[in-house]
């Protein structure tokens, strides 16, 4: 569930959906902050927003706290509001917490608001509830037909990269048969980008048997830190069987994939967790492992 921070919404969500993860819309969060502190910051507002989003993108809770403390010290006039209103709900908007939650790639409530506007256009003030209901059903059926046409066209059309088609033949057959057009196109793009990476198995140091007790790498380009990723896995009573290092051949960007078993993995880029579609790092590791430590299945696409 994703909403703004209005008190009535928070209270009703807790009452109606007590077991649902409640996240806050970034667009509305930014508006709330601007409304309360932009005037006091004046010329420093642009610098503040840059530092705020830097803290938002922190790769772990510890890193977030460090950057947040720097933020409130650097902008003392905003400190009271930030500490009392924004910091306590950090687990509902900051990336270190939200990045590992499935949101279909959403960070704002914009999609729902667009649908509300469409409902208003289809309805208007002079139409009955029955007429609005019929109009919405007709629109849904039209969208479903368009989706089916796109799926059939994508299924029949083989992409021009023959090498990629051969490398991921079995996976593409499944995705073309069962996935929708957006998932199919995204998967294929990630496959194309995966060939620019290489995969290595990271071995624990001598005497260290549990990845939860050791971490000596610094992931500047990762969306969440490896240590935080492993902690999340262990906190769910699971263990990491393999840790794979996936490196881009040109830029040198590094990502890590924690393999729980052949059917379960978590990549530190969070694409699979947040968007619900496997990332390029997974497809690189999949091709490198040749079905030994990783396997593709349709459950990876949500």
Phi, psi and omega per residue, in radians:
X1 nan 2.249 -3.138
X2 -2.248 2.146 -3.119
X3 -2.476 -3.128 2.970
X4 -1.437 -3.054 -3.034
X5 -1.705 0.433 3.129
X6 -1.140 2.383 -3.062
X7 -1.004 -0.647 -3.128
X8 -1.162 -0.663 3.114
X9 -1.185 -0.723 3.134
X10 -1.091 -0.781 -3.123
X11 -1.167 -0.761 -3.116
X12 -1.216 -0.631 3.112
X13 -1.109 -0.718 3.125
X14 -1.127 -0.581 -3.117
X15 -1.421 -0.747 -3.053
X16 -1.495 -0.654 -3.120
X17 -2.155 1.154 -3.025
X18 -1.127 -0.405 -3.100
X19 -1.806 0.076 -3.097
X20 -1.632 2.389 3.095
X21 -1.191 2.128 -3.080
X22 -1.821 2.025 3.142
X23 -1.943 2.791 -3.110
X24 -1.886 2.420 3.140
X25 -1.170 2.229 -3.120
X26 -1.151 -0.621 -3.135
X27 -1.086 -0.817 3.133
X28 -1.225 -0.606 3.104
X29 -1.065 -0.783 3.110
X30 -1.071 -0.706 3.117
X31 -1.124 -0.719 3.090
X32 -1.058 -0.783 -3.125
X33 -1.121 -0.788 3.139
X34 -1.066 -0.715 -3.110
X35 -1.081 -0.617 -3.023
X36 -1.632 -0.500 -3.009
X37 -2.245 -0.161 -3.110
X38 -1.050 -0.681 -3.132
X39 -1.102 -0.686 -3.111
X40 -1.324 -0.468 -3.138
X41 -1.438 -0.550 3.099
X42 0.911 -1.985 -3.043
X43 -1.183 -0.298 -3.123
X44 -1.523 -0.002 -3.054
X45 -1.037 -0.767 -3.122
X46 -1.092 -0.748 3.109
X47 -1.155 -0.667 3.132
X48 -1.088 -0.817 -3.114
X49 -1.064 -0.659 3.105
X50 -1.114 -0.760 3.130
X51 -1.226 -0.596 3.125
X52 -1.124 -0.806 -3.124
X53 -1.222 -0.443 3.031
X54 -1.134 -0.761 3.087
X55 -1.144 -0.706 3.110
X56 -0.972 -0.693 -3.083
X57 -1.481 0.153 3.140
X58 -0.921 2.472 -2.998
X59 -1.490 -0.086 3.126
X60 -2.770 2.832 3.091
X61 -1.028 -0.683 3.126
X62 -1.110 -0.748 3.117
X63 -1.160 -0.643 3.094
X64 -1.070 -0.818 -3.131
X65 -1.071 -0.683 3.133
X66 -1.110 -0.838 -3.132
X67 -1.195 -0.597 3.132
X68 -1.169 -0.736 3.103
X69 -1.073 -0.680 3.074
X70 -1.120 -0.642 -3.114
X71 -1.119 -0.866 -3.075
X72 -1.237 -0.476 3.083
X73 -1.271 -0.685 -3.093
X74 -1.271 -0.501 -3.114
X75 -2.169 1.295 -3.051
X76 -1.077 -0.538 -3.128
X77 -1.193 -0.357 3.127
X78 -1.734 -0.103 -2.993
X79 -1.020 -0.803 -3.058
X80 -1.050 -0.863 -3.126
X81 -1.129 -0.773 -3.122
X82 -1.080 -0.776 -3.086
X83 -1.252 -0.627 -3.069
X84 -1.514 -0.560 -3.017
X85 -1.916 -0.644 -2.990
X86 -1.720 -0.765 -3.103
X87 -1.087 -0.750 -3.100
X88 -1.036 -0.436 -3.123
X89 -1.839 0.423 -3.053
X90 -1.031 -0.522 -3.132
X91 -1.265 -0.054 -3.141
X92 -1.851 -0.025 -3.137
X93 -2.546 -0.477 -3.088
X94 -1.299 2.510 -2.988
X95 -1.098 -0.588 -3.123
X96 -1.001 -0.521 3.118
X97 -1.719 -0.768 -3.033
X98 -1.346 -0.487 -3.069
X99 -1.077 -0.426 -3.118
X100 -1.705 0.222 3.132
X101 -1.906 2.387 3.120
X102 -1.241 2.041 3.112
X103 -2.254 0.210 -3.059
X104 1.010 0.514 3.108
X105 1.429 0.060 -3.104
X106 -1.461 2.446 3.013
X107 -2.159 -0.081 3.111
X108 -2.365 3.000 3.093
X109 -1.635 0.340 -3.057
X110 -1.052 -0.658 -3.106
X111 -1.079 -0.761 -3.134
X112 -1.143 -0.694 -3.125
X113 -1.166 -0.603 3.067
X114 -1.117 -0.744 3.112
X115 -1.104 -0.632 3.094
X116 -1.103 -0.694 3.116
X117 -1.149 -0.699 3.108
X118 -1.094 -0.722 3.108
X119 -1.070 -0.681 3.106
X120 -1.120 -0.695 3.134
X121 -1.172 -0.747 -3.129
X122 -1.232 -0.509 -3.081
X123 -1.574 -1.214 -3.074
X124 1.361 -3.140 -3.063
X125 -1.534 -0.233 -3.030
X126 -1.876 0.056 -3.115
X127 -1.754 2.580 3.135
X128 -1.396 2.929 3.110
X129 -1.048 -0.687 -3.135
X130 -1.105 -0.709 3.132
X131 -1.157 -0.706 3.094
X132 -1.126 -0.728 3.129
X133 -1.047 -0.799 -3.141
X134 -1.140 -0.688 -3.136
X135 -1.152 -0.709 3.115
X136 -1.168 -0.692 3.098
X137 -1.107 -0.726 3.133
X138 -1.111 -0.721 3.121
X139 -1.124 -0.725 3.127
X140 -1.100 -0.755 3.127
X141 -1.121 -0.663 3.114
X142 -1.133 -0.729 3.101
X143 -1.110 -0.720 3.139
X144 -1.105 -0.729 3.104
X145 -1.098 -0.756 3.123
X146 -1.105 -0.677 3.107
X147 -1.115 -0.757 -3.132
X148 -1.122 -0.673 3.101
X149 -1.101 -0.769 3.134
X150 -1.106 -0.706 3.127
X151 -1.106 -0.788 -3.129
X152 -1.103 -0.725 3.140
X153 -1.141 -0.725 3.127
X154 -1.185 -0.620 -3.126
X155 -1.204 -0.626 -3.093
X156 -1.422 -0.476 -3.041
X157 -1.629 2.094 3.078
X158 -1.503 2.365 3.140
X159 -1.204 2.726 -2.989
X160 -1.225 -0.279 -3.078
X161 -1.478 1.666 -3.074
X162 -1.145 -0.659 -3.141
X163 -1.094 -0.723 3.127
X164 -1.182 -0.664 3.105
X165 -1.055 -0.701 3.132
X166 -1.272 -0.687 -3.099
X167 -1.128 -0.711 -3.094
X168 -2.032 0.634 -3.041
X169 -0.974 -0.901 -3.083
X170 -1.122 -0.729 -3.139
X171 -1.115 -0.813 -3.112
X172 -1.115 -0.612 3.099
X173 -1.066 -0.750 3.132
X174 -1.181 -0.788 -3.078
X175 -1.161 -0.715 3.123
X176 -1.146 -0.504 -3.091
X177 -1.425 -0.660 -2.966
X178 -2.002 -0.385 -3.024
X179 -1.602 2.809 3.068
X180 -1.394 3.012 -3.062
X181 -1.082 -0.691 -3.128
X182 -1.134 -0.808 3.135
X183 -1.096 -0.720 -3.131
X184 -1.084 -0.854 -3.118
X185 -1.140 -0.681 3.141
X186 -1.170 -0.753 3.102
X187 -1.041 -0.770 -3.106
X188 -1.142 -0.692 3.101
X189 -1.095 -0.714 3.128
X190 -1.165 -0.636 3.070
X191 -1.087 -0.767 3.129
X192 -1.049 -0.723 -3.111
X193 -1.327 -0.383 -3.078
X194 -1.145 -0.435 -3.057
X195 -1.255 -0.182 3.133
X196 -1.580 0.114 -3.140
X197 -2.018 2.878 2.986
X198 -2.258 2.691 -3.056
X199 -2.076 2.389 3.054
X200 -2.282 2.581 3.029
X201 -1.537 2.185 3.140
X202 -1.559 2.125 -3.123
X203 -1.669 2.407 3.080
X204 -1.134 2.652 3.066
X205 -1.070 2.790 -3.120
X206 -1.021 2.272 3.123
X207 1.601 -0.191 3.122
X208 -1.751 2.066 -3.081
X209 -1.837 -0.291 -3.052
X210 -2.134 2.125 -3.116
X211 -1.114 -0.336 3.138
X212 -1.230 -0.249 -3.095
X213 -1.791 0.090 -3.057
X214 -2.620 2.424 3.026
X215 -2.815 2.123 -3.114
X216 -2.265 0.315 -3.133
X217 -1.985 2.653 -3.091
X218 -2.026 1.948 -3.092
X219 -1.727 1.493 -3.134
X220 -1.177 -0.529 -3.065
X221 -1.689 -0.026 -3.106
X222 -1.411 2.728 3.120
X223 -1.481 -0.530 2.967
X224 -2.336 2.631 -3.097
X225 -1.285 2.687 -3.131
X226 -1.114 -0.697 3.132
X227 -1.069 -0.747 3.118
X228 -1.161 -0.682 3.118
X229 -1.077 -0.805 -3.130
X230 -1.160 -0.658 3.101
X231 -1.085 -0.744 3.133
X232 -1.059 -0.713 3.132
X233 -1.141 -0.832 -3.132
X234 -1.138 -0.580 -3.134
X235 -1.162 -0.298 3.085
X236 -1.764 0.379 3.093
X237 1.036 0.621 3.046
X238 -2.080 2.870 -3.128
X239 -2.266 2.683 3.134
X240 -1.549 2.067 3.137
X241 -1.443 -0.687 3.127
X242 -2.467 2.611 3.023
X243 -2.112 2.071 -3.062
X244 -1.873 2.321 3.102
X245 -1.787 2.094 -3.102
X246 -1.981 2.078 -3.018
X247 -2.083 2.347 3.080
X248 -1.314 2.299 -3.035
X249 -1.175 -0.473 -3.091
X250 -1.719 -0.910 -3.067
X251 -1.466 -0.372 -3.095
X252 1.392 0.092 3.117
X253 -1.060 2.381 -3.048
X254 -2.041 2.362 2.993
X255 -2.310 2.693 -3.130
X256 -2.089 2.422 3.076
X257 -2.007 2.124 3.066
X258 -1.608 2.033 -3.116
X259 -1.665 2.045 3.127
X260 -1.496 -0.802 2.946
X261 -2.741 -3.041 -3.051
X262 -1.074 -0.409 -3.067
X263 -1.833 -0.145 -3.087
X264 -2.260 2.310 3.096
X265 -2.637 2.819 3.041
X266 -2.390 2.190 3.088
X267 -1.760 2.500 -3.088
X268 -1.235 -0.136 3.069
X269 -1.335 -0.305 3.049
X270 1.259 0.082 -3.110
X271 -1.079 -0.778 -3.135
X272 -1.116 -0.612 -3.133
X273 -1.346 -0.812 -3.027
X274 -1.428 -0.855 -3.111
X275 -1.495 -0.521 -3.137
X276 1.504 0.395 3.091
X277 -2.345 2.340 -3.103
X278 -1.020 2.557 -3.076
X279 -1.635 3.016 3.131
X280 -1.096 -0.561 -3.124
X281 -1.170 -0.659 3.078
X282 -1.110 -0.799 -3.098
X283 -1.169 -0.555 3.044
X284 -1.141 -0.812 3.133
X285 -1.148 -0.615 3.120
X286 -1.095 -0.806 -3.137
X287 -1.187 -0.599 -3.134
X288 -1.273 -0.612 -3.098
X289 -1.398 -0.344 3.125
X290 0.939 0.748 3.052
X291 1.380 0.206 -3.104
X292 -1.590 -0.904 -3.102
X293 -1.822 -0.292 3.139
X294 -2.344 2.504 3.080
X295 -2.348 2.551 3.070
X296 -1.601 2.469 2.995
X297 -2.605 2.754 -3.034
X298 -1.177 -0.270 3.086
X299 -1.154 -0.245 3.106
X300 -1.331 -0.279 3.094
X301 -1.841 2.081 -3.064
X302 -1.682 nan nan
